[in-house]
């Protein structure tokens, strides 16, 4: 399940409300090996090779496609690598090893309630020492309003005077971008814990 030894000096709570309807797939790195959680996302309208996510580009870790590999002629196009060093996660520098991300890639579509609940539950069950989900109540339509707590020893009670940050998104039903960003941030922080020094610190 990819356990890591987190720092106990920080505490983050991410609130998210859930409501639209699409899905994406992620891969995870466990002990330095690529292990798919579900079907990987594709390139070139679903007809090219699969994306390798997560990956590093010049040492920075990515859990979604990037526009940093596009040329001025192409404009702003989300791309992902199809060839990654499995030990370092560093993406290939060759243009032929990059493809245009398909709509099934992370951050390319909005997710519905059931997919968001599933993603957050999978995150907390795969990394119980770092993440735990909870409900802050229900919406007027009876939807469960989920939160995820990210911290070392996530299942334990917060220590007195332990620093805390609370991030809230999707206050209104039509504000979906913030919700997508926060759920993706939670994924990046948890899955990047042992892979990126900036996160581990």
C-alpha positions as CSV (number, residue, x, y, z in Angstrom):
1,X,0.0,0.0,0.0
2,X,2.9,2.4,-0.3
3,X,3.5,3.5,3.3
4,X,6.0,6.3,4.0
5,X,7.4,7.9,7.1
6,X,5.9,11.4,7.2
7,X,7.1,14.4,9.1
8,X,4.9,15.1,12.2
9,X,5.3,18.9,12.1
10,X,2.4,19.8,9.8
11,X,-1.3,19.3,9.6
12,X,-3.6,20.0,6.6
13,X,-7.3,19.7,6.2
14,X,-8.8,19.8,2.7
15,X,-12.6,20.3,2.4
16,X,-14.3,19.4,-0.8
17,X,-17.8,19.2,-2.0
18,X,-18.6,16.8,-4.7
19,X,-21.0,17.1,-7.7
20,X,-20.2,16.8,-11.4
21,X,-19.9,13.8,-13.7
22,X,-16.7,12.6,-15.2
23,X,-13.7,10.4,-14.2
24,X,-10.0,10.0,-14.6
25,X,-7.3,7.5,-13.8
26,X,-4.1,7.7,-11.9
27,X,-1.0,5.7,-11.5
28,X,1.1,5.5,-8.3
29,X,4.7,4.9,-7.4
30,X,5.3,2.4,-4.7
31,X,8.8,1.6,-3.6
32,X,10.2,3.1,-6.8
33,X,8.1,1.0,-9.2
34,X,5.3,2.0,-11.5
35,X,2.1,0.2,-10.3
36,X,-1.2,1.2,-11.9
37,X,-4.1,1.9,-9.6
38,X,-6.5,1.8,-12.5
39,X,-6.3,2.1,-16.3
40,X,-3.7,4.7,-17.2
41,X,-4.8,7.7,-19.2
42,X,-3.9,7.8,-22.9
43,X,-2.3,10.1,-25.4
44,X,-3.3,11.4,-28.9
45,X,-7.1,11.1,-28.5
46,X,-6.8,7.7,-26.8
47,X,-5.0,6.1,-29.7
48,X,-1.4,6.7,-28.5
49,X,0.6,5.0,-25.8
50,X,-0.4,5.5,-22.1
51,X,0.9,8.5,-20.1
52,X,3.4,7.8,-17.4
53,X,2.0,9.7,-14.4
54,X,3.5,10.6,-11.9
55,X,6.7,11.9,-13.6
56,X,9.4,14.4,-12.9
57,X,10.5,17.1,-15.3
58,X,13.8,18.8,-14.4
59,X,13.4,17.4,-10.9
60,X,9.8,18.7,-10.3
61,X,7.2,16.0,-9.8
62,X,3.9,16.1,-11.7
63,X,0.7,14.1,-11.1
64,X,-1.1,15.5,-14.1
65,X,-0.3,16.6,-17.7
66,X,1.8,19.7,-18.2
67,X,2.0,22.5,-20.8
68,X,5.8,22.9,-20.3
69,X,6.6,20.6,-23.2
70,X,4.7,22.4,-25.9
71,X,6.2,24.5,-28.7
72,X,5.0,28.1,-29.6
73,X,3.6,26.6,-32.8
74,X,1.4,24.2,-30.9
75,X,0.1,26.8,-28.4
76,X,-1.1,25.7,-25.0
77,X,-1.4,21.9,-25.2
78,X,-1.4,19.5,-22.2
79,X,1.1,16.8,-22.7
80,X,2.5,13.8,-20.7
81,X,5.5,11.5,-21.1
82,X,5.2,8.0,-22.4
83,X,8.7,7.0,-21.3
84,X,9.9,7.6,-17.7
85,X,12.9,6.4,-15.8
86,X,11.3,4.0,-13.3
87,X,13.8,4.7,-10.5
88,X,14.0,8.5,-10.7
89,X,10.7,9.2,-12.4
90,X,12.5,11.6,-14.7
91,X,10.6,12.0,-18.0
92,X,12.4,11.5,-21.3
93,X,13.5,14.7,-23.0
94,X,12.8,13.3,-26.5
95,X,9.8,14.9,-28.2
96,X,8.8,11.5,-29.6
97,X,8.3,10.3,-26.0
98,X,5.6,12.9,-25.3
99,X,2.0,12.8,-26.4
100,X,-1.0,15.1,-26.2
101,X,-3.1,14.1,-23.1
102,X,-6.5,12.5,-23.7
103,X,-9.6,13.6,-21.8
104,X,-9.2,10.6,-19.4
105,X,-6.0,12.1,-17.9
106,X,-5.9,13.8,-14.4
107,X,-7.3,17.3,-14.4
108,X,-8.8,17.1,-17.9
109,X,-12.4,16.6,-16.8
110,X,-14.6,17.2,-13.8
111,X,-15.5,14.2,-11.7
112,X,-18.9,13.3,-10.3
113,X,-19.8,12.6,-6.6
114,X,-19.2,8.9,-6.7
115,X,-15.8,9.2,-8.4
116,X,-14.7,11.9,-5.9
117,X,-15.8,9.8,-2.9
118,X,-14.0,6.8,-4.4
119,X,-10.8,8.8,-5.1
120,X,-10.7,10.2,-1.5
121,X,-11.6,6.8,0.1
122,X,-8.9,5.1,-2.0
123,X,-6.3,7.8,-1.0
124,X,-7.1,7.4,2.7
125,X,-7.2,3.6,2.6
126,X,-3.9,3.4,0.6
127,X,-2.1,5.9,2.9
128,X,-3.8,5.6,6.3
129,X,-0.9,7.2,8.1
130,X,-1.2,10.3,6.0
131,X,-4.9,10.7,5.0
132,X,-8.3,10.1,6.5
133,X,-11.7,11.2,5.2
134,X,-14.6,12.6,7.2
135,X,-18.0,14.2,6.6
136,X,-18.9,17.7,7.6
137,X,-22.6,17.1,7.0
138,X,-24.9,17.0,4.0
139,X,-25.9,19.4,1.3
140,X,-29.5,20.6,0.8
141,X,-29.8,17.8,-1.7
142,X,-28.6,15.2,0.7
143,X,-25.1,14.8,-0.7
144,X,-22.4,13.9,1.8
145,X,-19.9,16.8,2.1
146,X,-16.5,15.2,2.4
147,X,-13.2,16.3,3.8
148,X,-9.8,14.8,3.9
149,X,-7.3,15.3,6.7
150,X,-3.7,15.1,5.7
151,X,-1.1,14.8,8.4
152,X,1.4,12.4,10.0
153,X,-0.7,10.0,12.1
154,X,-3.9,11.1,10.3
155,X,-6.1,8.7,12.3
156,X,-5.0,10.2,15.6
157,X,-6.3,13.2,17.4
158,X,-4.4,16.5,16.6
159,X,-1.8,17.5,19.1
160,X,-2.3,20.7,21.1
161,X,-0.7,23.7,19.2
162,X,0.2,21.6,16.2
163,X,0.1,23.9,13.2
164,X,-2.9,23.6,10.9
165,X,-4.1,24.9,7.6
166,X,-7.7,24.6,6.4
167,X,-8.4,24.8,2.7
168,X,-12.0,25.0,1.5
169,X,-13.3,24.7,-2.1
170,X,-16.6,24.5,-4.0
171,X,-18.6,26.7,-1.5
172,X,-21.3,26.9,-4.1
173,X,-22.4,24.0,-6.4
174,X,-21.1,25.7,-9.6
175,X,-17.6,26.4,-8.3
176,X,-16.0,23.1,-9.4
177,X,-12.5,24.3,-10.3
178,X,-11.4,24.8,-6.7
179,X,-12.8,21.4,-5.7
180,X,-10.8,19.7,-8.5
181,X,-7.6,21.6,-7.5
182,X,-7.9,20.7,-3.8
183,X,-8.6,17.0,-4.4
184,X,-5.6,16.9,-6.8
185,X,-3.5,18.8,-4.3
186,X,-4.4,16.1,-1.7
187,X,-3.3,13.4,-4.1
188,X,0.0,15.2,-4.9
189,X,0.9,15.8,-1.3
190,X,0.1,12.2,-0.2
191,X,1.6,10.3,-3.2
192,X,4.5,12.7,-3.5
193,X,5.5,12.4,0.2
194,X,8.5,10.2,-0.3
195,X,9.2,11.2,-3.9
196,X,9.6,15.0,-3.7
197,X,11.9,16.6,-1.1
198,X,9.7,19.8,-1.1
199,X,6.7,17.7,0.0
200,X,8.7,15.5,2.4
201,X,10.1,18.5,4.3
